[in-house]
Amino acid sequence: MPENDEVIILVDENNKIIGDVPRHLMNFGRDYHRVTYILVFNTAGNLLIQKRTDDKAFCPGFYGVTTGGVVEKGESYIDSAHRELQEELGFDAPLESQGVFFTEGEGFKIWGKIFTCHYDAALHGELTLQPKEVASVHEMSIDSILNNSEKMPFTPDSLSALQHYANKLTQPQLDDPL
């Protein structure tokens, strides 16, 4: 096994853990796995999105709407989310769960869990980007991402996470009066 190879949790079509596999042996188009998606809001209420480095295996040079990544062996969703936030952006913050969803597309079958958090440079300090994964960070509103009038290449799984989050916001909650 290559040094520093992540061991990824495998799940079935119902999100039940069935095993694990080293990343280099993972078949991302066939194997179901877990991923965390963190929507990082700044003090202006916009999302911090990441331009991926050009040498990423999945969607190189695309924009990730979320921070996050695969859930590794021995991790819960929340543990993975905190680790990814620290690795990719260099800070940690309280995370609020926004639920679990399924998404699939070319090269992925994912049970994702969405979290939200807030970044404030005055509280958290400057961002420290992970050089091998994050080329740059930009801010965008949810509407501008969903409308995508600039035709930016967003990673399809992170865009799906945002769409699930936005749909949740527009659905009446059970305790809301009709």
Backbone bond lengths (Angstrom), bond angles and torsions (degrees), N, CA, C in turn:
res aa  C-N    CA-C-N  psi(-1)  N-CA   C-N-CA  omega(-1)  CA-C   N-CA-C  phi
1 M - - - 1.463 - - 1.527 108.42 -
2 P 1.321 117.55 133.63 1.467 119.52 178.65 1.526 111.29 -59.61
3 E 1.318 115.13 145.92 1.457 120.34 178.74 1.524 109.59 -60.41
4 N 1.321 116.75 140.20 1.463 123.95 179.17 1.526 113.81 64.93
5 D 1.339 117.85 21.00 1.460 120.73 177.49 1.530 108.58 -75.24
6 E 1.323 115.99 124.74 1.464 120.35 177.87 1.521 109.62 -65.65
7 V 1.324 116.21 147.77 1.460 121.70 172.60 1.522 105.71 -108.73
8 I 1.337 115.71 117.17 1.460 123.49 -171.79 1.523 110.75 -98.03
9 I 1.327 116.41 137.47 1.460 121.80 175.55 1.532 108.89 -70.91
10 L 1.329 115.79 131.28 1.463 121.27 173.05 1.521 108.58 -100.69
11 V 1.324 116.14 141.08 1.460 121.44 176.99 1.527 108.63 -129.29
12 D 1.340 115.48 167.04 1.461 119.22 175.83 1.525 109.83 -93.62
13 E 1.330 116.22 -173.91 1.466 120.47 -177.37 1.522 113.28 -64.85
14 N 1.343 117.72 -11.10 1.466 122.49 177.52 1.530 112.88 -106.56
15 N 1.335 116.76 11.95 1.460 123.58 178.52 1.529 113.48 69.23
16 K 1.323 117.37 27.82 1.467 121.78 174.80 1.520 108.04 -96.55
17 I 1.330 116.74 133.72 1.466 121.35 -178.63 1.525 109.62 -63.90
18 I 1.343 115.31 130.28 1.467 120.71 178.92 1.531 112.03 -122.21
19 G 1.325 117.32 -4.58 1.456 119.97 -179.98 1.510 111.30 157.99
20 D 1.318 115.23 -158.70 1.459 121.10 178.08 1.518 108.36 -153.02
21 V 1.328 114.92 164.90 1.465 120.52 -177.61 1.532 109.07 -152.79
22 P 1.343 117.20 141.03 1.471 118.58 172.82 1.529 109.51 -62.12
23 R 1.322 116.51 143.32 1.472 121.18 -177.00 1.531 111.84 -51.57
24 H 1.318 118.05 -41.40 1.465 119.89 -175.63 1.532 112.92 -67.18
25 L 1.327 117.88 -14.67 1.470 121.49 177.51 1.531 112.40 -104.44
26 M 1.318 116.30 -2.51 1.464 121.65 -176.78 1.527 110.88 -69.80
27 N 1.329 116.07 135.81 1.464 121.54 172.51 1.521 105.69 -104.65
28 F 1.328 116.40 93.38 1.461 121.24 -173.11 1.525 112.91 -64.87
29 G 1.313 118.84 -25.52 1.461 121.15 178.51 1.512 113.48 -80.56
30 R 1.321 117.32 -16.20 1.461 121.46 -177.35 1.525 113.05 -114.12
31 D 1.335 116.48 -41.91 1.459 121.17 -173.63 1.529 111.86 -82.37
32 Y 1.325 115.64 132.45 1.463 121.23 173.68 1.532 107.70 -78.55
33 H 1.318 116.15 138.00 1.458 120.04 177.35 1.523 109.90 -148.18
34 R 1.319 115.62 172.73 1.465 121.96 -178.31 1.520 111.00 -104.46
35 V 1.336 114.86 143.74 1.462 121.47 179.21 1.524 108.51 -140.47
36 T 1.325 115.81 143.21 1.463 120.43 173.63 1.522 109.32 -98.67
37 Y 1.323 115.68 143.91 1.465 123.77 178.53 1.518 107.94 -129.39
38 I 1.326 116.99 115.57 1.460 121.07 -179.46 1.524 108.80 -111.69
39 L 1.319 115.49 117.34 1.464 121.74 173.38 1.523 106.44 -85.58
40 V 1.341 115.47 111.56 1.460 121.16 -176.57 1.525 108.17 -99.86
41 F 1.333 115.93 112.74 1.460 122.12 179.87 1.519 109.62 -96.99
42 N 1.334 116.24 139.64 1.461 119.87 175.01 1.531 109.57 -92.79
43 T 1.319 117.07 -178.30 1.468 121.11 -175.89 1.529 112.05 -66.88
44 A 1.325 118.05 -19.97 1.471 121.35 177.18 1.531 111.90 -85.42
45 G 1.342 117.04 -3.55 1.462 120.54 179.89 1.518 114.10 87.53
46 N 1.326 117.19 6.97 1.466 121.51 177.48 1.521 110.51 -92.62
47 L 1.324 115.51 160.54 1.455 120.76 176.98 1.527 110.38 -87.53
48 L 1.333 115.09 143.92 1.456 120.66 170.66 1.520 106.64 -91.53
49 I 1.322 117.18 115.60 1.462 121.18 179.42 1.522 108.93 -108.35
50 Q 1.324 115.84 153.33 1.457 121.05 -175.10 1.524 111.34 -112.59
51 K 1.308 115.90 132.02 1.464 119.92 168.80 1.522 105.71 -84.98
52 R 1.330 115.49 122.45 1.456 121.09 -178.53 1.530 110.46 -75.21
53 T 1.313 116.85 150.65 1.452 120.18 177.10 1.527 109.80 -66.71
54 D 1.308 115.94 158.61 1.462 121.39 -176.85 1.526 113.89 -74.60
55 D 1.328 117.48 -8.19 1.461 118.84 179.59 1.530 113.36 -106.46
56 K 1.329 117.22 12.80 1.468 120.37 174.95 1.529 109.09 -66.90
57 A 1.321 117.16 143.26 1.473 121.02 -179.70 1.530 111.02 -68.98
58 F 1.327 117.70 -38.11 1.463 122.77 -177.59 1.525 108.77 -106.35
59 C 1.298 117.22 121.42 1.464 124.04 176.14 1.534 113.65 52.18
60 P 1.333 117.86 56.00 1.470 119.37 178.80 1.524 111.63 -60.25
61 G 1.325 115.52 137.05 1.459 121.39 178.19 1.519 115.12 76.82
62 F 1.327 117.85 -2.96 1.466 121.51 178.07 1.527 108.92 -77.47
63 Y 1.318 115.49 170.62 1.461 122.06 175.58 1.520 109.33 -101.49
64 G 1.325 115.59 126.52 1.455 121.67 173.95 1.511 108.61 -91.37
65 V 1.312 116.15 124.67 1.458 121.55 -179.73 1.530 110.23 -71.96
66 T 1.313 115.59 -23.67 1.460 121.59 -176.38 1.523 110.85 -122.93
67 T 1.306 114.92 164.14 1.456 122.87 165.23 1.521 104.76 -94.97
68 G 1.310 118.10 150.48 1.455 119.17 177.24 1.502 112.42 148.96
69 G 1.330 114.77 -169.72 1.456 119.73 -179.03 1.506 111.61 173.23
70 V 1.334 114.55 -172.33 1.460 120.60 -176.53 1.524 110.82 -67.01
71 V 1.329 114.33 146.24 1.461 120.86 174.98 1.525 107.08 -83.80
72 E 1.309 115.89 125.86 1.457 121.85 -176.92 1.524 111.44 -91.61
73 K 1.320 114.75 160.72 1.466 122.42 177.28 1.530 109.66 -50.82
74 G 1.330 116.11 131.63 1.456 121.59 178.19 1.516 114.32 85.87
75 E 1.330 117.70 -1.69 1.462 121.12 -179.03 1.524 111.21 -104.76
76 S 1.320 115.29 149.01 1.460 121.37 166.79 1.525 106.84 -91.29
77 Y 1.313 116.54 170.61 1.462 119.80 175.52 1.530 110.36 -56.56
78 I 1.326 117.49 -46.95 1.468 120.48 -175.39 1.535 111.28 -65.94
79 D 1.340 117.22 -39.24 1.469 120.03 177.28 1.523 110.30 -62.15
80 S 1.325 116.37 -43.62 1.463 121.40 178.82 1.528 110.82 -61.86
81 A 1.319 116.36 -43.09 1.469 120.76 -178.47 1.529 110.86 -62.14
82 H 1.327 117.57 -45.47 1.467 119.97 178.63 1.533 110.70 -63.73
83 R 1.332 117.26 -42.12 1.467 120.43 179.22 1.526 110.64 -61.42
84 E 1.328 116.89 -46.97 1.464 120.98 -177.86 1.532 111.86 -64.37
85 L 1.313 117.09 -40.40 1.463 121.00 178.63 1.535 110.45 -60.40
86 Q 1.327 115.72 -44.55 1.463 120.01 179.11 1.528 111.32 -67.78
87 E 1.345 117.40 -42.51 1.464 120.39 -178.35 1.525 111.89 -66.05
88 E 1.327 117.15 -47.64 1.459 120.72 -171.29 1.527 114.04 -81.46
89 L 1.340 117.23 -37.40 1.462 120.03 -175.20 1.528 114.09 -117.82
90 G 1.331 117.06 -10.26 1.455 120.07 174.73 1.510 115.94 78.49
91 F 1.328 117.77 22.93 1.465 119.93 174.62 1.522 108.96 -146.96
92 D 1.314 116.28 166.24 1.459 121.93 175.58 1.520 107.46 -131.13
93 A 1.317 116.11 154.17 1.465 121.77 -178.51 1.524 108.34 -156.87
94 P 1.329 116.95 161.64 1.462 118.90 173.68 1.532 109.95 -59.75
95 L 1.335 115.56 137.84 1.458 121.75 -178.99 1.521 109.93 -112.43
96 E 1.318 115.51 137.77 1.456 120.81 176.95 1.528 108.47 -111.33
97 S 1.328 115.54 125.34 1.464 120.47 -179.48 1.523 110.63 -70.86
98 Q 1.347 114.84 136.63 1.468 121.39 177.16 1.519 111.52 -118.51
99 G 1.331 116.41 11.78 1.459 120.57 174.17 1.516 114.83 104.33
100 V 1.336 113.45 171.95 1.457 123.51 -178.25 1.523 108.50 -108.93
101 F 1.324 116.71 145.47 1.463 121.72 178.62 1.522 109.15 -146.37
102 F 1.323 116.46 162.59 1.466 121.70 175.41 1.518 108.90 -111.20
103 T 1.313 116.12 139.05 1.461 121.79 174.56 1.521 108.74 -143.70
104 E 1.321 115.07 146.16 1.457 118.92 174.98 1.518 109.46 -146.99
105 G 1.298 114.80 155.96 1.451 121.91 179.58 1.508 108.92 -168.92
106 E 1.306 116.75 -165.18 1.453 120.00 -179.86 1.524 109.86 -65.42
107 G 1.311 116.30 111.73 1.460 121.26 177.78 1.512 115.67 89.57
108 F 1.351 119.15 10.43 1.462 118.95 177.44 1.530 113.12 -157.07
109 K 1.333 114.33 143.02 1.470 125.18 171.38 1.523 105.06 -136.63
110 I 1.324 115.88 103.64 1.466 120.86 -166.65 1.522 112.91 -126.47
111 W 1.333 114.55 133.86 1.456 122.30 163.27 1.524 105.33 -99.43
112 G 1.319 115.52 106.27 1.454 120.61 -176.19 1.513 112.56 -105.29
113 K 1.304 114.94 152.27 1.467 120.73 172.67 1.519 107.22 -121.75
114 I 1.325 114.66 128.53 1.454 121.85 -177.26 1.532 109.78 -96.42
115 F 1.323 114.82 134.36 1.460 122.45 174.18 1.527 107.93 -126.58
116 T 1.311 116.10 156.32 1.458 121.57 171.38 1.523 108.46 -123.84
117 C 1.339 114.52 151.25 1.461 120.21 172.93 1.518 108.03 -153.88
118 H 1.319 115.14 170.85 1.461 121.44 -179.37 1.519 109.51 -121.11
119 Y 1.335 114.44 135.84 1.457 121.51 177.41 1.523 108.75 -112.40
120 D 1.320 114.93 129.65 1.456 122.23 176.77 1.525 106.76 -133.56
121 A 1.323 117.18 113.81 1.465 121.55 -177.05 1.524 111.38 -55.98
122 A 1.335 117.82 -33.69 1.463 120.81 179.94 1.530 111.08 -65.35
123 L 1.329 117.23 -32.13 1.473 121.79 179.29 1.521 112.81 -89.71
124 H 1.316 116.34 -42.55 1.464 121.67 -170.52 1.520 114.61 -100.16
125 G 1.321 117.69 -9.81 1.459 120.12 -175.25 1.522 110.64 81.36
126 E 1.310 115.81 -179.59 1.468 120.58 -179.78 1.521 110.24 -69.82
127 L 1.314 115.69 150.23 1.455 120.88 176.37 1.526 110.10 -67.32
128 T 1.318 115.83 143.24 1.456 122.30 173.93 1.520 106.79 -118.71
129 L 1.332 116.67 103.42 1.460 121.62 -173.83 1.524 111.47 -79.26
130 Q 1.328 116.08 142.80 1.461 122.18 176.54 1.531 107.92 -77.60
131 P 1.341 118.14 108.02 1.470 121.38 -170.87 1.531 115.05 -57.78
132 K 1.318 118.35 -33.22 1.468 118.73 -176.78 1.531 112.66 -79.55
133 E 1.336 117.88 -11.16 1.460 119.73 -178.04 1.523 114.43 -122.32
134 V 1.326 118.06 -35.16 1.464 121.97 -172.08 1.531 110.18 -114.43
135 A 1.337 116.44 113.11 1.462 120.93 179.60 1.523 111.35 -79.19
136 S 1.349 116.36 -39.38 1.463 121.03 -179.85 1.522 109.27 -164.39
137 V 1.322 115.45 165.91 1.470 122.16 178.17 1.521 108.18 -124.21
138 H 1.337 115.69 139.07 1.463 122.49 -179.56 1.515 108.31 -132.82
139 E 1.324 116.63 160.03 1.461 119.24 176.20 1.521 109.84 -111.82
140 M 1.330 114.98 139.00 1.469 121.22 178.87 1.518 108.73 -147.55
141 S 1.321 115.87 151.29 1.465 120.11 175.17 1.526 109.31 -78.56
142 I 1.313 116.35 157.37 1.463 120.98 176.81 1.529 109.73 -57.78
143 D 1.325 117.04 -45.61 1.470 120.23 -178.84 1.520 112.49 -60.16
144 S 1.333 117.21 -42.99 1.466 118.83 -178.55 1.530 111.15 -67.18
145 I 1.312 117.70 -32.24 1.468 120.21 176.54 1.525 109.71 -69.47
146 L 1.340 116.54 -48.32 1.467 119.68 -177.33 1.525 112.07 -66.54
147 N 1.328 117.68 -35.32 1.471 121.03 177.86 1.523 111.16 -77.27
148 N 1.315 117.45 -33.57 1.460 125.63 177.13 1.530 113.56 44.28
149 S 1.305 115.26 49.49 1.472 119.94 179.48 1.524 111.84 -66.02
150 E 1.336 117.43 -21.87 1.464 121.34 177.96 1.531 112.43 -83.49
151 K 1.333 116.75 -2.81 1.471 122.80 179.68 1.531 112.22 55.68
152 M 1.326 115.70 43.52 1.466 120.48 178.37 1.526 109.13 -74.03
153 P 1.332 117.45 142.97 1.461 119.98 177.38 1.529 110.78 -80.93
154 F 1.325 116.68 101.42 1.465 121.52 177.54 1.522 109.59 -94.19
155 T 1.323 116.83 145.71 1.461 119.35 174.73 1.529 107.21 -63.40
156 P 1.339 117.54 131.86 1.465 119.73 -173.14 1.525 114.21 -64.07
157 D 1.316 118.06 -33.62 1.461 119.50 -179.14 1.522 111.78 -72.15
158 S 1.346 117.88 -38.62 1.470 119.18 179.34 1.528 110.65 -72.15
159 L 1.323 117.41 -32.83 1.463 120.65 175.16 1.528 110.13 -65.86
160 S 1.322 116.49 -39.11 1.466 121.13 175.87 1.533 110.66 -61.35
161 A 1.331 116.85 -40.48 1.472 120.55 177.85 1.523 110.54 -61.15
162 L 1.325 116.99 -44.41 1.466 120.43 178.77 1.527 110.94 -64.11
163 Q 1.323 117.21 -40.78 1.470 120.52 178.51 1.529 110.96 -62.53
164 H 1.326 117.51 -40.97 1.468 120.33 176.02 1.525 110.98 -62.70
165 Y 1.313 116.72 -43.21 1.462 121.32 178.70 1.531 110.36 -62.73
166 A 1.320 117.51 -47.18 1.468 121.40 -178.99 1.526 110.96 -64.25
167 N 1.324 118.11 -38.89 1.464 121.18 177.33 1.516 111.15 -64.36
168 K 1.324 116.71 -38.04 1.465 120.99 177.85 1.531 110.21 -62.08
169 L 1.339 116.24 -38.68 1.465 120.38 -179.54 1.525 111.93 -67.00
170 T 1.332 117.34 -29.98 1.468 120.68 -176.68 1.526 112.99 -91.17
171 Q 1.344 117.81 -8.87 1.461 120.43 179.44 1.527 109.76 -85.95
172 P 1.330 118.01 138.45 1.474 118.45 176.32 1.529 109.95 -66.60
173 Q 1.312 116.12 138.37 1.453 120.67 177.80 1.541 108.22 -82.09
174 L 1.330 116.03 157.19 1.466 121.05 -175.72 1.525 113.01 -57.62
175 D 1.329 116.27 -34.13 1.462 118.47 -178.30 1.541 112.95 -92.12
176 D 1.337 117.14 3.27 1.453 120.26 177.04 1.522 109.60 -78.88
177 P 1.347 118.10 135.87 1.451 118.45 174.46 1.533 110.09 -68.88
178 L 1.307 116.63 142.61 1.471 121.07 -179.09 1.507 111.65 -82.31
